[in-house]
């Protein structure tokens, strides 16, 4: 795999933490009884764990994974709290930090900002020895997030029946072929794309993320690093062209403007219910498709201009640990045991379509056809050295500045609804970048 692929990072998710009485209304799960502070068994170490829930990653999934670790380490007690939205875990962690309730352990939370402030524990090379890409996501030369999983963002899932009804016999490999397929689908009475938004803004920016990754990063792999250095801007011609390419899909009616009000769960269900023919989403959707035994769902790479199979990917998304955890050793032991647990890795493949980046790991033999098809596309890109960063999903030194992911989602929604032109959206991103950098 290329250096770029090694440093790609992917975020999938989950958020659960623990807290005291101030977190009223948030459920907590105690996997052990007692603590060293007088609440139970002497010697028990209590840690808080922040995760989040999705249609794939349910409360039962997280509780079972936590229990496997605490069964191994009975001296650890885990208090769990779930973030209020699938895409809001990082902001929720910020809120908890501001209120003095920063979690000890967090999964799927971007380390950007926290690491620079000294809030996170930097992992040592020895602690990272079991991961395939131990040097993924450096922040000032240190590594704060366990590089646990790889995700491709976004492959395009499609309804085979709708494609057949529109007379589409092969999946598109170039952008012109993609536009041709969209036109045929629309003529056949099908909305080409299903997107979302609402409280889960990432569902509205998936196609834009893919276009930028393929068109901009495909030519300039270190574009985001250059943006951080002030050498390029969002208003430059190449990035503005990517915004225009995305806006053109909405202008042609290939994306429904009303979709941006739909949350992530509703967006997934809309595709499963046949509300549109194509669903650009992270490879975690494969788990849902396979769980429902949907033989009518296929997958292909978001096309590049010239047909080159470029695959945006993110490796990371794993656990970060607070440097100020009262029981730091217990927090680290829990984090590593959680991420390296074979059952948890197998479950993450089946429940969330992840590609574990752990040495010696192979997916279960009974993975479904949608996952296997997406996995093959990724492996082909690895072999061809055509893996690039997934725009918007990168973290660390070559990712967006803290807070900018929400601005990208907002810009995408404005392009879909027509509230902003591509030039206006580019200026908006540059203006917000300047604020984030100040």
C-alpha positions in Angstrom: 0.0 0.0 0.0 1.2 3.5 -0.7 2.3 6.0 2.0 -0.8 7.9 1.2 -3.0 4.9 1.8 -1.2 4.2 5.0 -1.9 7.7 6.2 -5.5 7.6 5.1 -7.9 7.6 7.9 -11.4 6.5 8.3 -13.8 7.2 10.8 -16.5 5.0 11.7 -18.1 5.1 14.6 -19.5 5.1 18.0 -19.7 7.1 21.0 -20.3 6.2 24.6 -19.1 7.8 27.8 -19.9 8.0 31.3 -20.6 10.6 33.6 -21.9 11.7 36.8 -25.3 13.1 37.9 -24.8 16.1 35.6 -25.5 13.9 32.5 -29.1 13.4 33.2 -31.0 11.7 30.5 -28.0 9.8 29.2 -28.0 6.1 29.8 -25.0 4.5 31.4 -24.0 0.9 31.5 -21.9 -0.5 34.3 -20.2 -3.7 33.2 -18.7 -4.4 36.7 -19.8 -3.6 40.2 -17.6 -1.6 42.5 -14.8 0.8 42.2 -11.7 1.8 44.1 -13.4 5.0 45.3 -15.7 3.3 47.7 -18.5 2.4 45.4 -17.8 -1.4 45.4 -14.9 -3.8 45.2 -11.5 -2.5 46.4 -9.0 -2.2 43.5 -11.6 -1.8 40.7 -10.6 0.9 38.2 -13.5 2.9 36.8 -13.3 4.5 33.3 -15.7 6.3 31.2 -16.2 5.3 27.5 -17.8 7.5 24.8 -19.4 5.8 21.8 -22.4 6.3 19.6 -25.2 4.2 18.0 -26.3 3.7 14.4 -28.6 1.3 12.7 -25.6 -1.1 12.5 -23.9 -0.3 15.8 -26.6 -0.9 18.3 -26.5 -0.6 22.1 -26.3 -4.4 22.2 -23.3 -4.4 20.0 -21.3 -2.0 22.2 -22.5 -3.6 25.5 -21.3 -7.1 24.3 -17.9 -5.7 23.2 -17.4 -3.9 26.5 -18.3 -7.0 28.4 -15.8 -9.1 26.6 -13.0 -6.8 27.7 -14.2 -6.4 31.3 -14.5 -10.2 31.5 -10.8 -10.3 30.6 -10.0 -7.5 33.0 -12.4 -7.8 35.9 -10.7 -4.9 37.7 -12.0 -2.5 35.1 -15.5 -1.0 35.4 -16.9 0.9 32.4 -19.5 3.7 32.5 -20.9 4.2 29.0 -22.6 7.3 27.5 -24.0 7.5 24.0 -23.6 10.7 21.9 -26.8 12.3 20.9 -26.2 11.8 17.1 -24.1 9.5 15.0 -22.2 12.4 13.5 -21.9 14.5 16.6 -19.6 12.5 18.8 -16.6 14.9 18.4 -18.7 17.9 19.3 -20.2 16.1 22.2 -16.8 15.2 23.5 -15.9 18.9 23.3 -19.0 19.8 25.3 -18.1 17.2 27.9 -14.6 18.6 28.2 -15.9 22.1 28.7 -18.1 20.8 31.5 -15.3 19.0 33.2 -16.6 15.6 32.2 -14.1 14.6 29.4 -14.4 10.9 28.8 -11.4 8.6 29.6 -11.9 6.6 26.4 -13.5 7.6 23.2 -14.1 5.8 19.9 -14.7 7.5 16.5 -13.8 10.9 17.9 -11.4 13.1 15.9 -8.2 13.8 17.8 -7.7 17.1 16.1 -7.7 19.9 18.6 -7.7 17.6 21.6 -4.2 16.3 20.9 -2.7 19.7 20.4 -4.2 20.9 23.7 -2.6 18.0 25.5 -5.8 16.2 26.2 -4.9 12.9 24.6 -2.5 10.1 25.4 0.2 9.6 22.7 0.6 5.8 21.9 4.1 4.4 21.9 5.5 2.3 18.9 5.3 -0.8 21.2 1.7 -0.2 21.9 0.9 0.1 18.2 2.9 -3.0 17.1 -0.2 -5.0 16.2 -1.6 -2.5 13.7 -1.0 -2.6 10.0 -0.5 1.1 9.7 0.9 2.2 13.1 2.1 5.6 11.7 -1.4 6.6 10.4 -2.6 10.1 11.3 0.4 11.8 12.9 -0.2 15.0 14.9 3.0 16.8 15.4 4.9 13.5 15.0 2.9 11.6 17.6 0.0 9.1 17.3 -3.1 9.6 19.4 -5.8 7.5 17.7 -5.5 3.7 17.4 -5.4 3.0 13.6 -8.0 0.2 13.9 -10.0 0.1 10.7 -10.0 1.1 7.1 -13.1 2.3 5.4 -13.8 3.3 1.8 -15.8 6.6 1.5 -17.8 6.5 -0.6 -18.4 3.5 -2.8 -21.7 3.7 -4.7 -24.3 1.1 -3.8 -27.0 0.6 -6.4 -30.3 -1.1 -7.0 -29.7 -3.7 -9.7 -33.4 -3.9 -10.6 -33.7 -0.1 -11.2 -30.6 -0.2 -13.3 -32.1 -3.0 -15.4 -35.3 -1.1 -15.8 -33.4 1.9 -17.1 -31.5 -0.3 -19.6 -28.2 0.1 -17.8 -26.2 -3.1 -18.3 -22.8 -2.2 -16.9 -21.9 0.1 -14.0 -20.3 3.4 -15.0 -16.5 3.8 -14.8 -16.2 7.4 -16.1 -18.0 10.5 -15.0 -19.6 10.9 -18.4 -21.0 7.3 -18.1 -22.3 8.2 -14.6 -24.2 11.2 -16.0 -25.6 9.0 -18.8 -26.8 6.4 -16.2 -28.4 9.2 -14.2 -30.2 10.5 -17.3 -31.5 7.0 -18.1 -32.6 6.4 -14.5 -34.5 9.7 -14.4 -36.2 8.9 -17.7 -37.3 5.6 -16.3 -38.9 7.4 -13.3 -36.2 6.7 -10.7 -34.4 9.3 -8.7 -30.7 8.6 -9.4 -29.2 9.4 -6.0 -30.4 9.0 -2.4 -28.7 11.5 0.0 -29.5 12.8 3.4 -28.7 15.5 6.0 -30.7 16.6 9.0 -28.8 16.1 12.2 -26.4 13.8 10.4 -24.9 16.3 7.9 -22.3 13.8 6.5 -25.1 12.1 4.5 -25.4 15.2 2.4 -21.7 15.6 1.5 -20.9 12.0 0.6 -20.8 12.5 -3.2 -18.9 15.8 -2.8 -16.4 14.0 -0.6 -15.9 11.4 -3.3 -15.6 14.0 -6.1 -13.0 16.0 -4.2 -11.0 12.9 -3.3 -10.9 11.6 -6.8 -10.6 14.8 -8.9 -8.5 16.9 -6.5 -6.6 14.5 -4.4 -6.2 12.1 -7.4 -4.0 14.8 -9.0 -2.6 16.5 -5.9 -2.4 13.9 -3.1 -1.1 16.4 -0.5 -3.7 19.1 -1.4 -5.0 19.3 2.2 -1.5 19.6 3.5 -1.0 22.4 1.1 -4.2 24.0 2.3 -2.9 24.0 5.8 0.2 25.6 4.6 -1.8 28.3 2.8 -0.5 27.3 -0.6 -3.9 26.5 -2.0 -7.5 27.6 -1.3 -11.0 26.2 -1.8 -11.6 29.0 -4.2 -8.9 27.7 -6.5 -10.1 26.4 -9.9 -9.6 22.7 -9.2 -11.6 22.7 -6.0 -14.3 25.0 -7.3 -14.6 22.7 -10.3 -15.3 19.8 -7.9 -18.0 21.9 -6.2 -19.5 22.7 -9.6 -19.5 19.0 -10.6 -21.5 18.2 -7.4 -23.9 21.1 -7.9 -24.6 20.0 -11.4 -26.1 16.7 -10.2 -28.7 18.7 -8.2 -29.3 21.2 -11.0 -30.1 18.2 -13.3 -32.5 16.8 -10.8 -30.4 13.8 -10.0 -30.4 14.6 -6.3 -33.7 15.6 -4.7 -33.4 18.9 -2.8 -35.8 17.7 -0.1 -33.4 14.9 0.8 -31.2 17.1 2.9 -33.8 17.1 5.7 -33.6 13.4 6.2 -31.3 11.9 8.9 -28.8 9.1 8.4 -31.1 6.3 9.5 -33.9 7.6 7.3 -31.5 8.0 4.3 -30.4 4.4 4.5 -34.0 3.2 4.8 -35.0 5.4 1.9 -32.5 3.6 -0.3 -33.6 0.2 1.0 -37.2 1.2 0.3 -36.4 2.0 -3.4 -36.6 5.8 -3.1 -33.6 6.1 -5.3 -31.3 4.0 -7.5 -27.8 4.9 -6.0 -26.6 5.4 -2.5 -23.1 6.9 -2.1 -22.2 5.9 1.5 -19.2 4.6 3.4 -18.5 0.9 3.1 -20.2 0.3 6.5 -23.5 0.2 4.6 -22.5 -3.2 3.2 -23.2 -4.7 6.6 -26.8 -3.5 6.6 -27.3 -4.7 3.0 -25.9 -8.2 3.7 -27.8 -8.4 7.0 -31.0 -7.9 5.1 -29.9 -10.4 2.4 -30.5 -7.9 -0.4 -29.4 -9.7 -3.5 -30.6 -6.7 -5.6 -27.8 -4.4 -4.3 -24.5 -4.0 -6.0 -21.5 -1.7 -5.5 -19.1 0.2 -7.7 -16.4 2.9 -7.3 -17.5 6.5 -7.7 -16.2 7.1 -11.3 -13.2 9.2 -12.1 -13.0 11.5 -15.1 -10.9 9.0 -17.1 -12.1 5.7 -15.7 -9.1 5.1 -13.4 -10.4 3.2 -10.3 -9.5 5.6 -7.6 -10.7 4.7 -4.1 -10.9 7.2 -1.3 -10.2 5.6 2.1 -9.7 6.4 5.7 -7.7 4.3 8.1 -8.1 5.1 11.8 -11.4 5.8 13.5 -10.2 3.9 16.5 -10.1 4.7 20.2 -8.4 7.7 21.8 -7.6 7.9 25.5 -7.6 11.0 27.7 -4.1 11.9 29.0 -5.8 13.0 32.2 -7.8 9.8 32.9 -7.7 9.1 36.6 -7.1 5.4 35.8 -4.9 5.9 32.8 -3.4 2.4 32.8 -6.9 0.8 32.9 -8.0 3.1 30.1 -5.1 2.1 27.9 -5.6 -1.6 28.7 -9.3 -1.4 27.9 -8.7 0.5 24.6 -6.1 -1.9 23.2 -8.1 -5.0 24.3 -11.2 -3.6 22.8 -9.6 -2.8 19.4 -7.7 -6.1 19.1 -10.4 -8.4 20.3 -11.0 -11.0 17.5 -14.7 -11.3 18.2 -15.1 -7.5 18.2 -13.2 -7.3 14.8 -15.4 -10.0 13.3 -18.5 -8.3 14.7 -17.3 -4.9 13.3 -17.0 -6.5 9.8 -20.5 -8.0 10.0 -22.2 -5.2 11.8 -20.5 -2.2 10.2 -18.6 -3.4 7.1 -15.2 -2.4 8.5 -11.9 -3.6 7.1 -9.8 -4.2 10.3 -6.2 -2.9 9.9 -4.8 -5.4 12.4 -1.9 -7.6 11.5 -2.8 -11.2 10.6 -6.5 -10.5 10.5 -8.8 -11.9 7.8 -12.5 -11.3 7.5 -14.9 -14.1 8.5 -15.6 -16.7 5.9 -19.3 -16.0 6.1 -19.2 -12.3 5.1 -21.9 -11.3 2.7 -21.7 -10.6 -1.0 -22.1 -6.8 -0.8 -19.2 -6.6 1.7 -17.1 -8.9 -0.4 -17.6 -6.9 -3.6 -16.6 -3.7 -1.9 -13.6 -5.4 -0.2 -12.5 -6.6 -3.6 -12.7 -3.0 -5.0 -10.5 -1.8 -2.2 -7.9 -4.5 -2.6 -7.7 -3.8 -6.3 -7.0 -0.1 -5.5 -4.4 -1.1 -3.0 -2.7 -3.3 -5.6 -2.8 -0.5 -8.2 -1.7 2.2 -5.7 -4.8 4.2 -6.4 -6.0 4.7 -2.8 -6.3 8.4 -1.8 -7.5 10.2 1.3 -11.2 10.5 1.8 -11.9 14.3 1.8 -13.7 15.5 4.9 -12.9 12.3 6.8 -9.2 12.8 7.2 -7.9 13.7 10.6 -4.5 14.7 12.1 -1.9 16.9 10.3 -3.3 16.3 6.8 -7.0 16.7 7.7 -9.4 19.6 7.9 -9.1 22.1 10.7 -11.2 21.4 13.8 -14.9 22.3 13.1 -14.6 22.4 9.3 -16.4 19.1 8.7 -19.6 20.7 9.7 -18.9 23.6 7.3 -18.3 21.1 4.4 -21.6 19.5 5.1 -23.4 22.9 5.2 -21.8 23.9 1.9 -22.9 20.6 0.3 -26.5 21.2 1.5 -26.4 24.7 0.1 -25.2 23.4 -3.3 -28.0 20.8 -3.4 -30.7 23.3 -2.5 -29.2 26.1 -4.7 -28.7 28.5 -1.8 -25.1 28.9 -2.9 -23.3 28.8 -6.2 -20.0 26.8 -6.4 -18.1 30.1 -6.2 -20.1 31.2 -3.2 -19.6 27.8 -1.5 -15.8 28.0 -2.1 -15.6 31.5 -0.6 -17.7 30.3 2.4 -15.2 27.4 3.0 -12.3 29.8 2.7 -13.9 32.2 5.1 -14.7 29.5 7.7 -11.2 28.1 7.3 -9.8 31.5 8.2 -12.0 31.6 11.3 -10.9 28.1 12.3 -7.3 28.9 11.9 -7.4 32.1 14.0 
